[in-house]
Amino acid sequence: MHKSGISSKESKTALWTVFLAVLIDLMGFGIVLPLLPFYASTFHASAIQIGLLYSIYSFAQLIFSPVWGSLSDRVGRRPIMLMSTFGASIAYIVFGLAHTLALLFISRAIAGMMGGNISTAQAYVADVTTHEDRAKGMGLIGAAFGIGFVMGPAISTILIHPKFLDFFHIAAVNKFSAPGFFASILSFTSFLLVLFKLPETRKKTENQEIRIIKLSVFSKKFWQSIVAERKNEQDSLFPLLILSVFLLSFSQASLYSSFPIFCSQWLHMSAEQVGMLFVYMGVIAAVVQGGLIKKLSKKFGERNLFFSGNIILILAFIMLPFSKSATDLILILSLMSIGASLNVPTLNSLISKAANPEQVGAVMGTSQGIASLGRVIGPTWGGFLIHFSYRLPFLLTASLLSMTLYVGTQLKKR
């Protein structure tokens, strides 16, 4: 019997159910994400407005992820995952029906508000895994990201194809409605999966309402919870782990704006070619995080993987702006994807282990909130710097990422 109150067999089934629920939901996210600039352009959106359209999702997630994570400690994981997946389904319906730029912004804001399923899913993984298997469990969530970002854009391409639109007579509304409605169906499927297949792992606790209400990224209590004095030396590393979450999220988000511009203007690659590069990275992430991370963490240890992953990621960022062909990019992006696939799940595992068992949801919510902050700032950073020099965003991001090496050395020491 596991600490969550369910058997070992049940915990494995639950773990894969969470994986499928997150995967299906993220496929919907991956479907609409590459369409945003083109959809917004139909409403004559400026480049700044398109950038804000990306940022508003992460900004809303920044505000609400800590709240949902903390709330899941009190009311349970299932209610939060049910609410977030159902809310995402509504958001995608608004996306499909949008006939103004304002509605498009509203759809992305709602989707960001309902983005609590990731931090809650991570807390659920912590509930049903042992310390030894924690990295594998977090790796499954990472694999869901990778697969979702591979399958989502591929499905999106089919759904906006003229032949598909003509066959179903969709073009009369707008060609972006089909991806929105399909993403809504996927999120609702995830909702049904949680509703009928996912057991609860948390028992409701009392007297937590005040803490939950006050726990938001704009509250003093949120930041105090990160830098608060810890009981032992191991826990004192928690602020450094959270800093690493921000840096890794920030660095990856900076690629959203700078990498396509680099590929287009300096390597003369098409949008389809750039999209395939992202698909390629997603495949590697799915393989490493979905299958290899457990064996690697058992053989080398989570701290060593985190440190090695950061070294690989930093080197990839340094090498990327010196690419001269698509072949160079494939090699460098392989290193980048491997590095991120090593350090992200191990980092999430280390954070969950540093948490009080009664507050894992709150801690993972805090982590996701900080990650969202990185995703808010990152695209603006990358887009701003590349106007000065096409190498600048990658090299400066690499220099910021070097701070994670200090965190890695502290982890290895302690």
N, C-alpha and C positions, 0 to 999 in steps of 0.2 A: 504493500500500500504506500502510495506516494504521500508527501506532505500536504498535497492539495486535497487528499481524501478520496482520490480515485486510484484504481489499480495501475500497475505498470503497463499492462496491455491497453487499458483505457487511455492512459496518458499518451501512448504512441498514436492511437487513433485520433485523439483530440489534437495532437500536434500537427498531424497531417490535415485535419479539418481546418485548423487555423491557417495553415499554408495555402490551402485551396481557396479559402474565403478571401485572404489578402491578395492572392494571385488574381482571382477573378475581378476583384475590385480595382486592382492596379492596371489590369488590362484596359478597363474603361478609362482610367486616367491616361494611359498611354495612347489611347485612341484620339482623345481630344487635344492633347498637348501640342502635337506638331501642327494642328490646324489653326491654332489661335491667331498667328499673324495674318493668315489668309482670310479667316472669318472676319477679323477686326477690320481688315482692309476694305471689305465690302461696305463698311460703315464710314469709310474715309478716315480711319484712325491714323494718328501720327505715330512716328517711331517711338516717341516718349509714351504715348498711350498704350502702345503694344507692350512696351517694357513693363508698364504698370499693371497690365493685364496678367502678366506672369507673376509679378510680385504680390498682387492682392491675395492670391491663393495662399502663398507662404506666410503673408502677414496675418491673415485670419487664423492659419494653423498655429502661428507663433503665439497668438493670444489664447486659443482654446485648447491646444494639446495638453498643457499642464493641468488645466481644469478637468478635462476628461480623464486623464491619467489618475489624478488624485481622487476623482469621483468614483472611478472603478474600484479603488481600494475599499470604498464604503458600501456601494450598492452592488458590486460584482462586475465581472468582465463582460458577461453576456449582454446586459442591458445597454452598455456603452457601445459595444460592437453592433448591436441591433440598430440602435439609434443612428450611428454614424453611417452604416451601409445604406439604410433606408433614406437618410438625409442626402447621401451622395446620389442616390437614384433620382430624387426630386431635383437636385442641382443640374443633372444632365438633361432632364426634361426641359428645364428652363433654357439650357444651352441650345437644345434642338429647336425650341420655339422662339428664340431671341430674334427680334426684328429691329432692335436698336442696340447701339453700343452700350448703353446703360444696362440693359438686360443681360448682356454678355458679361459685364462686370459683376452684376448681381449673382449670376450663375457660378462664377469662379469664387466669389466671396462665400457663398453657401457651401460649396465644395470644400473650401479651406476650413470653414467652421466645423464641418463634419469629418475632418481629417483625423479624428481621435482614434480611429481603428488601428493605426500603426503602433502608437505608444501602448494602447491597450493590448494589442496582439503580442507585443514584446513582453508586457507584464504577464500575460497568459503563459507564454513560453517559459518564463521564469518560474511560474507556479508549477508546471508539469515536468520540468527537467531537473536532473541532479546537477550539482556543480560541475561534474566531469563532462556532462553532455550539454552544458549550457551554450557553448560556442556553436555546436551543431544546430541547436534549436534556433539561435539567432541567425545562423547561416541560412536556414530555410526561409526566414523572412527576407533576407537579402537576395536569395535566389528568386523569390516571388517578385521582387523588384526587377531583377534582371530579365526574367521571362516575360513579365508584364510589359516592360519597355521594348522587348523584341516583338512580341505578338501584337501589342496595341497599335503601333505605327503601321505594321503590315496589314492588319484588318482595316485600319483607317484608309489606306491606299485603295483597297477594294471597294469600300463603301462610298467613296467619292468618285469612283470611275464612271465615266459617262454611260457605259453600257449597263452598269448596275442601276444607275439612276433612271435611265430610260425604261428598263425592264419593270421597275416597281413604280414608275411614274412619280418619282420623288422630286425631280428637279423643279416642278411647279412651285413648291414651297421654297426651299433653298437646298443646295447640295450638301450643306453642313448639318442638316437636320437628322439624316440617317445615322451618322456617327454618334450624335448626341443621344438619340433614342436607343441605339444599340448599347452604348455605354450605360444607359439607365437600366436596361434589361440585365446587364452583367452585374451591376451593383445590387439589383433586387434579387438576383440569383444568389449572390453572396449573403444577403440578408436571410434568405430562406435556409441556406446552409447552416448559418449560425443558429437560427431559430429551431431547427429540427435535429441537428447533429452535434451541437457543441454543448457539453455539460459545463455547469458553473464550477469554478475552482475556489471562489472566495466566499467566506462567511461574512455577513454584514456585521460591522462593528459600530459601536455607539460613540457619540460625542466627538464626531469629526466634522460636523457641518460647518463650524466657524472657520476651521483651517481650509476647508475646500473652497468656501466662498471667497476667501481672501487670496487664494493661491492663483495669481495670474502674473504674466510677465511684467506688468506695469505696477506690481505691488512690491513693497519693500521686502515682504516676507519671502517672495520668490527668490530674490537674490541672496537673502540671508540664508535660505536653505542650501544654497550652493557653497557659500564660504563659511558656514557655521563650523564651530570647533568640533572635531570628530573624536570618537572615543579611543581610537588607536592609530598607529602610524599608517596602517593600510588604508583606513578610511580618510586620512588626511590628504590622500592623493585625489580624492573625489573632484575638487575644483579643477585640477589639471586634466582629469578625464573629460570633464564637461568642456573645458577649453579645446580639447582635441576634437570633440564632437563639432564644435563651431567651425574650427579650421578645416576639417575634412568636408563638411557640408558646404562651406563657403567656397572652397577650392573647386569642388565638382560643379557647383552652381555657376561659377564664373565661366565655365566652359560653354554654358548654354548660349551666351551672347558672343563671346570672343572666338570660339572655335569655328562656327559656321562662317563667320566673316573672314577668318584666316584662310580657310579652305577655298572660299569663293574668290577672294580678291588676289591672293598670292599663289594659290595652286590651281586656280581656274577650274574648280570642281563644281559639279551641278548639285542641286538640292537633293536629288535622288542618291547621288554618290555619298554625300555627307550623311544622309539618313542611313545608308547601309553600314557606314562606319559605326554609328551608334548601335545598330543592330548587332554588329560584330562584338562590340564591347559588352552588350547585354548577354550574348551567348557565353562568353568567357566567365562573366560574373555568375551566371546560373550554374555553370559546371563547377567552378571553384567553391562557391558558397553552398550549393546544393549537394555536392557529393564529396569534395575533398577536404573541407574545413575540419571535419571531425577527426579524420586520421592525422592531419597536419597538427592540429592543436594537441592531440594526445602525444605525438612524437616530439614536438618542439616546444610546446607550452604556449599559452595565450599571449604572455608578455613578449616572448621572442617573435611570435608572428606579427604582433602589433608593431614592434620596432622594425622588423624586416619589411613589412608592408609599407611603412612610411618612407623608408629609404628608397624602395622601388618607385613609389608614387612621386617623390620629389625629383628623382632622376628623370622620370618620364616627362614631368612638367618642364624641366630644363631642356630636354632634348627636342620636345615637340616643335617649338618655333624655328628650329633649324632643319625641319623636314623639307625635302626637295621633291618628293613624289608621293603618290598614294601608297607605294610599297613601304616607304619610310614610315608613313603614318600608321599603317597596319601593325608594324613591329612595335612602335612606340605606344600605341593605344593598347596593344596586348599587355605591355608592362604596366600601363596605367590601370587597366582593369584588374590585373592580378594583384597589384598593390592595394587597391581599394577593397578588393574582395578578401584580402587577408586582414586588413586593419579594422574595417567597419564591424563585422560580426564579433570579432574578439573584443573590440572596444565596448560594444553593447553588452557583451557577456560580463566584462569586468565591472561595468557600471551597475548591472543588476545584482552582482554579488556584493557590491559595496553598500547596497540598500538594506534597510531594515525590512525583514520579510513582510511586515504589515504595511509597508509603504512603497512596495516595488512599483505599483502603478503610478504613484506620484513622482517617483524618481525617473521612470521612463518617460513620463509626460514632460518633466523638466528637460530631459535630454532631447526629446523631439521638439520642444519649444525652442531650445537653443539652436538645434539643427535648422529649424524654420527661419530663425533670425539670419543664419548664414545664407539660406536660399533667397531671402529678401535682398540682402546686400550684394551677394555674389554677382548676379547678372549685371547690375549697374556698374560694379567695379570693372568687370571684364569689358563691357561695352564702352566705358569711358576711356580706359587705358589704351585700347587698341586703336583709337583715333590718333594717338601720339606716336605709337610704334607697334607694329604687329608682333614684336617679341616681348613687349613690356608686360602685358597681363600675365603671361605664362611664367616669366622669370621672377616677377614680384610675388606672384602666388607661391612659387616654389620657396622663396625666401621666408614667407610667412609660415609655410608648412614645416619649415625646419624646426620650429618650436615644438612640434610633436616628437622630435628626436629627443629633446630634453625630457619630455614626459616619459618616453620609452626607457631612457636610462634610469629615471627615478623608479619606474616599475620594476626594472630588472634588479636594482639595488635592494629594494624592500621586499 
